[in-house]
Amino acid sequence: MPPRGPFDLILADPPYGDTSLAWDRRVAGWLPLARQSLAPTGSIWLFGSLRAFMAVASEVREAGLRYAQEIVWEKQNGSSFHADRFRRVHELAAQFYRADAAWSAVYNAVQTTPDATARTVRRKRRPPHTGHIDAGHYVSEDGGPRLMRSVIYARNAHGRAIHPTEKPAALLEILIRTSCPEGGLVADWFAGSGAAGEACRLTGRRYLGCEIDAAMAEKARARIGAVLPFDRRATP
């Protein structure tokens, strides 16, 4: 992947290492390579559980990456490995950028949402004469768009998923629009079924994915190739 950079955005959904499944093993050594191939204005969105982030915290610092923010992906249903604990219906995604870069230089298109309650400002207008109290009245002004909340609800891909840990393309679209300019290059270091590639095609970003499972890579290639980009000039 590094020789094919620099990348404007790196998406990474590596195994969390939370279960005893054979494929769920943390991958070592990829973070320094990701940092090496990241553009100065780029950033990394890394998916994981809190346990997974705690396990790689020192590796993130040693790789020369700095924390920016995190979001919580809320699912409509989830899984739990323990019957005596809260049912887990969320996953985390944290954003990191190069430690030698200023956050102000990192591409960051703040996302807004129209579904928040508009802010109302109540102002008292003074009456024309001090003796006419009844002439005073209030006016309301609606505010503009609101910043998108850090807890994002998106239905998971159960029932239609190609990969067992597939992330919804709608969620990935939000991260891509936020952290990669139009026409920019997105690297997906653990591509799985290619959901991020689908999101890139739909948003006019270029995409490069890497998947160790050859059969899954073929499915990802077919999935991405079947998506018609909104902008025909976008590079597949």
Protein Blocks (a to p, Z undefined) as FASTA:
>chain_A
ZZmmccfbdcddddehlafbfklccdehklmmmmmmpcfkbccdddddfklmmmmmmmmm
mnopacfbdcddddfbdcdfbfkbccdfbdcddddddfkbcfklpccdddddfkbccddd
ddddddfbfklmmlpccdddddddddddfbdcdddfehjafbfkbccfklmmmmmmmmoc
ehiacddfblonommmmmmmmnopacddddfblklmmmmmmmmmmpccfblmbcZZ
